[in-house]
Amino acid sequence: MSTVPKRFEILLVPAHVEDRGGATVADSAVRSAVVEATGRHGESGYPIYEGHGIRADIDPETGTVEALLVDGRELDYGLTALVRLAAPG
């Protein structure tokens, strides 16, 4: 049985960014947040992660965001949510 990661970092990146010109994904992000597992599951059935105004249902096996709210609202058009494991805190 695999363990569910306790923390992820979510990066909100403009979808039109194709060539970052050597910049990292983190440098291209317009917002980032470390979100932590709440112990609850969302309507998607996946664990809920929250932090810094972001709430996300994330499939812990694939790192796929299944549902996302930013400051209580849906993600703005033109932004993409990228997920990576966060350093233990």
C-alpha positions in Angstrom: 0.0 0.0 0.0 1.5 3.3 -1.0 1.5 6.4 1.3 -0.3 9.6 0.4 2.1 12.6 0.1 1.5 15.1 2.9 2.5 18.2 0.8 2.6 19.3 -2.8 3.6 22.6 -4.4 1.2 24.0 -6.9 2.5 26.4 -9.5 0.1 28.5 -11.6 1.7 29.1 -14.9 0.4 31.0 -18.0 -0.8 28.4 -20.5 0.7 30.3 -23.4 4.3 30.0 -22.0 5.9 27.5 -24.4 9.6 28.6 -24.4 10.7 29.8 -21.0 14.0 31.0 -22.4 16.0 29.1 -19.8 13.8 30.1 -16.9 12.5 27.4 -14.6 8.9 26.6 -14.2 8.9 28.3 -10.8 10.3 31.4 -12.4 7.4 31.4 -14.9 4.7 30.9 -12.3 2.5 33.8 -11.5 1.6 32.2 -8.2 2.8 29.2 -6.2 1.7 27.6 -2.9 2.6 24.7 -0.8 -0.6 22.8 0.0 -1.0 20.2 2.7 -3.2 17.1 3.0 -6.3 17.9 5.1 -7.3 14.2 5.7 -10.5 14.7 3.8 -11.5 13.7 0.3 -13.2 16.0 -2.3 -16.2 15.2 -4.5 -13.7 13.9 -7.0 -12.8 11.1 -4.5 -9.2 12.3 -4.3 -7.5 13.8 -1.1 -8.0 17.5 -0.5 -4.8 19.6 -0.1 -5.1 23.2 1.1 -2.8 26.2 1.8 -2.2 29.8 1.0 -5.6 30.3 -0.6 -5.5 27.2 -2.8 -7.6 24.1 -2.4 -7.0 21.2 -4.7 -8.2 17.6 -5.0 -5.0 15.9 -6.2 -4.5 12.3 -7.3 -1.5 11.4 -5.2 -0.3 8.6 -7.5 -0.1 10.7 -10.7 0.1 14.3 -9.3 -2.9 15.2 -11.4 -5.1 18.1 -10.1 -8.7 16.9 -10.3 -10.3 20.0 -8.9 -8.9 23.4 -8.0 -10.0 26.6 -6.3 -7.9 29.7 -6.0 -9.1 32.1 -3.3 -12.5 30.3 -3.5 -12.8 30.7 -7.2 -12.2 28.5 -10.3 -8.8 28.9 -12.0 -8.7 31.8 -14.4 -8.7 31.0 -18.1 -5.2 30.9 -19.5 -3.6 29.5 -16.4 -2.4 26.0 -15.9 -1.8 24.3 -12.6 1.4 22.3 -12.3 2.1 20.1 -9.3 5.3 18.8 -7.8 6.2 17.2 -4.5 7.0 19.7 -1.9 10.1 19.4 0.4 9.2 18.0 3.8 8.4 20.8 6.2 
